[in-house]
């Protein structure tokens, strides 16, 4: 490979990676102009290294496979979990695509590299308004009741009836196959005569009715002063 061809391939990776990164930078994403440019150039450089060292006898696809693995670790660094929501998947996928563009440039597939870069930018610019319109559509009637629900249950009671109430809650949860106890703890909050019982319950499907029924039964028990419950989060099955 001549030096001129090396520069052409690396330059194409640079400009295509920068084109992808410009849109990310404009959207103020964590991986923007420089990150996507460097990922594209780095992928191209590794491919060029393989081609330069081995010539026609080598197999650049082996290096490309290692690039895919390495980019997977890099993409994982931009994915963040916020409560029950996951952010950064789109940015991680863009980094992965930038590596693919760089790899195509490195092996000399110029039209394919430009088409791939254009498709990546089209996905960001063209599909964004479509995604917003889809998100604005009303939910189907069953959607609101599907998925995994995370309930928080709190009881304020006299200390001497705490164990009885804990057993009642456990029996209710065990009697329904869609409920699972995540945690159960008690504390006195500075008053030894009173107890506060807090349970975290995972429900496969909406079980507001069961929660309300359980709260009503507990309120009828001797020594119970207050019962509250709420949905802390919902995770839809994808």
Buried (B, 14 or more C-beta within 10 A) or exposed (E): EEEEEBEBBBEBBBBBBBBBBBBBBEEEBBBBBEBBBBBBBBBBBBBBBBBEEEEEEBEBEEBBEEBEEBBEEBBEEBBEEEEEEEEBEBBBBBBBBBBBBBBBBBBBBBEBBBEBBBEBBEBBEEEEEEEEEEEEEEEEEEEEEBBBBBBBBBBBBBBEBBEEBBEBBEEBBEEEEBBBBEEBEBEEEEEEEBBBBEBBBBBBEBBEEBBEEBBEBBEEBEBBEEBEBEBEEBBEEE
